[in-house]
Amino acid sequence: TLLLMFLLAIEASGAKLELKEKRLGDQIFDFLDKNRDKKITIPEMNSQMMYLEKMANEGGEGDENTEELRRIFRGLKRAAPYLFNLMDQDEDRRLDKQEMKFLDTFEESLNKNGNCRIFVKEVFEILDDDVDDRLDADEILEGTKSNFLLGEIANSMHQFFSLRDSAWELKIHIKRAMRSLWGDELDREGVVEGMKWFDTDGDGYIQWLELADIYNSFGNKFIGMAGEIKRAGPMMGMFGDDRGGEKDKAKDAFQKFAQQSSNVDISGLSGLEF
C-alpha cells in the first residue's frame, strides 16, 4: 500500500518517469534515505511518511478512490514502526540496503506458487483448530494469546522469511508488535469487529476462500504497483518535502493517482492463485 503513495510523490513533482528499472528495495530505500547517508533511520522514515500523508490530505473530498487510499495509508502509518523493527535484522535502529532487500523477497513471494501464498495458508491452518476450513472469533483470539500457536506461526514465517537467526527471535517480534497494536486488552468483541473486513459474506466466519480472494486482490495490486515504482528509476530519490508548496498541483495529482490506482493493469502477470 505504501507503493501507491510513492507513485503519488512522483506525480506531484511533475517529473517524467525514467525507463531504467531498479529493484523495489533499492527504489524505496532511495526515497526514505532523506540525508543520503546510506542508512534509513526512524526519524527519516517518519519525515517521509508525513510528506506522503500531507499529499494524501490534498486529495479530493468524497472521492471513493481517494478515501480508500487515505484509509490504507492510516493503517500503513500505524504498522510502519513494526515493519521497520522487523526488517532491522542487526537491531541497530537503522536500515541499510541489504536489509531492505526483504522487500524484493516479499515481492517475489507473491508470484504464483510463491512462499507468501504457502505461508498464509499455513497460518490459516494453524489457527483453524477444528479443521472446518473457516475461522471464528474464538480461534483467532486464541491465536493472539497462545504461546504455542504464536510459536508455530513464527516457525512457519522463519521457514519462508528468515528475518532473524531463529524462529524464537521472530516470535518475540510478533508478540511485541501485537502488544503495541492491541495491548493486553484484545477481547472477543475486538476480534469480531476486526473480522468484518475479511468476512465478505457476513456469516461471522473467515472462510478460506474469502481470505484467498483478498490475498489475490492485494497481491496482484502490489505486484502491479511495484512494477510502476521500479520503472520510475532514480526519480524516486528526489522527493520528500513540499517542493515549494505547490498544493494545487499536489491535489490534482492525488486525485489523478487515486483514480489510476483503482485500475492497475495486471494483465500479463503470473497471477495469484490458491
C-alpha positions in Angstrom: 0.0 0.0 0.0 2.9 2.4 0.6 3.7 1.8 -3.0 0.6 3.8 -4.1 1.8 6.8 -2.1 5.3 6.7 -3.5 3.9 7.0 -7.0 1.8 9.9 -5.9 5.0 11.8 -4.9 6.4 11.3 -8.4 3.1 12.6 -9.9 3.1 15.6 -7.7 6.6 16.6 -8.7 5.7 16.8 -12.4 8.8 14.7 -13.2 8.9 12.3 -16.1 9.4 8.6 -15.3 12.7 7.0 -16.4 12.7 3.8 -18.3 15.6 2.4 -16.3 14.3 -0.2 -13.8 15.7 -0.8 -10.3 14.9 -3.3 -7.7 12.0 -2.5 -5.4 14.0 -2.4 -2.2 16.5 0.0 -3.8 13.8 2.3 -5.0 12.1 2.6 -1.6 15.5 2.9 0.1 16.3 5.9 -2.1 13.0 7.6 -1.2 13.4 7.0 2.6 17.1 7.8 2.8 16.5 11.6 3.1 20.0 12.7 4.0 21.7 10.2 1.6 24.0 8.6 4.2 23.1 5.0 3.0 21.1 4.4 6.2 17.4 4.9 7.0 16.5 6.0 10.5 13.1 6.1 12.2 13.1 9.9 12.1 13.8 9.8 8.4 11.0 7.3 7.8 8.6 9.4 9.9 9.5 12.5 7.9 8.8 10.9 4.6 5.6 9.3 5.9 4.5 12.8 7.0 5.2 14.1 3.5 3.1 11.3 2.0 0.3 11.9 4.5 0.3 15.6 3.5 -0.1 14.6 -0.1 -3.0 12.3 0.8 -4.7 15.2 2.6 -4.6 17.3 -0.6 -6.9 14.8 -2.3 -10.4 15.3 -3.4 -13.1 15.1 -0.7 -15.8 12.4 -1.2 -13.9 10.6 -4.0 -14.1 6.8 -3.3 -10.6 6.0 -4.5 -9.1 8.9 -2.6 -10.8 7.8 0.6 -9.6 4.3 0.1 -6.0 5.4 -0.2 -6.3 7.5 2.9 -7.7 4.5 4.9 -4.9 2.3 3.6 -2.3 5.0 4.5 -3.6 5.3 8.0 -3.1 1.6 8.5 0.3 1.7 6.9 1.4 4.6 9.2 0.4 2.6 12.2 2.2 -0.5 11.0 5.4 1.2 9.7 7.4 1.2 13.0 6.8 -2.6 13.5 7.8 -3.3 9.9 10.9 -1.2 10.4 11.9 -3.2 13.6 11.2 -6.5 11.8 13.5 -5.6 8.9 16.2 -4.2 11.2 18.0 -7.5 11.4 21.1 -6.3 13.3 18.8 -4.2 15.6 20.9 -1.0 15.2 17.8 1.1 14.6 18.9 1.8 11.1 18.1 0.1 7.8 20.7 -0.5 5.1 20.2 -1.6 1.5 20.9 -5.2 2.4 18.1 -5.2 5.0 15.7 -3.5 2.5 16.2 -6.5 0.2 13.4 -8.1 2.2 11.0 -6.1 0.0 12.4 -7.8 -3.1 12.0 -11.2 -1.4 8.4 -10.3 -0.5 7.5 -9.2 -4.0 8.9 -12.4 -5.4 7.0 -14.4 -2.8 3.7 -13.0 -4.1 4.1 -14.7 -7.6 2.1 -17.8 -8.4 3.3 -20.7 -6.2 5.4 -18.2 -4.1 6.2 -18.6 -0.5 3.8 -15.9 0.7 0.8 -17.9 -0.5 2.1 -21.0 1.3 2.8 -19.0 4.5 -0.7 -17.5 4.6 -2.2 -21.0 4.1 -0.1 -22.5 6.9 -1.1 -19.7 9.3 -4.8 -20.2 8.5 -4.4 -24.0 9.2 -2.6 -23.3 12.4 -5.5 -21.1 13.7 -8.2 -23.4 12.3 -8.4 -25.6 15.5 -11.5 -27.6 14.5 -10.3 -28.0 10.9 -13.5 -26.8 9.3 -11.8 -24.5 6.7 -13.1 -21.4 8.5 -12.0 -19.2 11.4 -14.3 -18.0 14.1 -13.6 -15.2 16.6 -12.5 -17.6 19.4 -9.9 -19.3 17.2 -8.4 -16.0 16.2 -8.4 -14.7 19.8 -6.7 -17.9 20.9 -4.1 -17.4 18.2 -3.1 -14.0 19.6 -2.7 -15.3 23.2 -1.3 -18.8 22.9 2.5 -19.0 23.1 2.3 -22.4 21.3 0.3 -21.1 18.4 2.5 -18.0 18.1 5.5 -20.2 18.1 4.0 -22.3 15.2 3.4 -19.1 13.2 6.9 -17.9 13.9 8.3 -21.3 12.8 6.4 -21.0 9.5 7.4 -17.4 9.0 11.1 -18.2 9.6 11.0 -21.0 7.1 9.9 -18.6 4.3 11.2 -15.2 5.5 14.3 -15.7 7.7 14.5 -12.1 9.0 16.2 -13.4 12.2 18.6 -16.2 13.0 15.9 -18.2 14.8 12.1 -18.6 14.9 12.3 -17.8 18.6 13.5 -14.3 17.8 10.8 -13.8 15.2 8.2 -14.9 17.8 9.4 -12.1 20.2 9.0 -9.5 17.4 5.5 -10.8 16.6 4.4 -10.6 20.2 5.9 -7.1 20.6 4.0 -5.9 17.5 0.8 -7.4 18.7 1.2 -5.9 22.2 1.9 -2.5 20.7 -1.1 -2.6 18.4 -3.7 -4.1 20.8 -2.1 -4.0 24.2 -3.2 -6.8 26.6 -6.8 -5.9 26.3 -7.8 -7.5 23.0 -11.1 -9.3 23.6 -13.6 -11.3 21.6 -15.6 -8.1 20.7 -12.5 -6.5 19.2 -11.7 -9.6 17.2 -15.3 -9.8 15.8 -15.0 -6.1 14.7 -11.7 -6.8 13.0 -13.0 -9.8 11.2 -15.6 -7.8 9.3 -13.0 -6.7 6.7 -12.4 -10.3 5.8 -15.9 -11.7 6.3 -17.2 -10.7 2.9 -20.5 -12.8 3.2 -21.2 -11.6 6.7 -21.7 -15.0 8.2 -19.4 -14.4 11.2 -16.6 -16.5 10.0 -13.5 -16.0 7.8 -13.8 -18.7 5.1 -10.6 -19.9 3.5 -12.0 -18.8 0.1 -12.7 -15.3 1.4 -9.1 -14.9 2.6 -7.8 -16.3 -0.6 -9.8 -13.7 -2.6 -8.4 -10.9 -0.5 -4.9 -12.2 -0.8 -5.2 -12.5 -4.6 -6.6 -8.9 -4.9 -3.9 -7.4 -2.7 -1.1 -9.4 -4.2 -1.9 -8.5 -7.8 -2.2 -4.8 -7.0 1.1 -4.9 -5.0 2.9 -6.6 -8.0 1.4 -4.1 -10.4 2.3 -1.0 -8.4 5.8 -2.4 -7.6 6.4 -2.6 -11.3 5.4 1.0 -11.7 7.8 2.1 -8.9 10.7 0.1 -10.4 10.1 1.8 -13.8 10.4 5.1 -12.1 14.2 4.7 -11.9 16.3 7.2 -9.9 13.5 9.7 -9.8 12.3 8.1 -6.5 15.2 9.7 -4.6 14.2 13.2 -5.5 11.1 13.6 -3.3 10.4 14.1 0.3 9.3 17.6 1.0 6.6 20.0 -0.1 8.8 21.1 -3.0 7.7 24.7 -3.0 4.3 24.3 -1.5 2.6 23.5 -4.8 -0.6 22.5 -3.1 -3.0 22.8 -6.1 -0.6 20.6 -8.1 -0.4 18.0 -5.4 -4.2 18.0 -5.0 -4.7 17.4 -8.7 -2.0 14.7 -8.8 -3.6 12.9 -5.9 -7.0 12.8 -7.5 -5.5 11.5 -10.7 -3.3 9.0 -8.9 -6.2 7.7 -6.8 -8.2 7.0 -9.9 -5.3 5.3 -11.6 -4.5 3.1 -8.6 -8.0 1.6 -8.7 -7.4 0.5 -12.3 -3.9 -1.1 -12.1 -3.3 -3.1 -15.2 -2.4 -6.6 -14.0 -2.6 -8.3 -17.4 0.4 -10.4 -18.2 1.2 -11.1 -14.5 1.8 -14.7 -13.4 -1.3 -14.4 -11.2 -2.0 -15.4 -7.7 -4.0 -18.5 -7.1 -4.6 -20.7 -4.1 
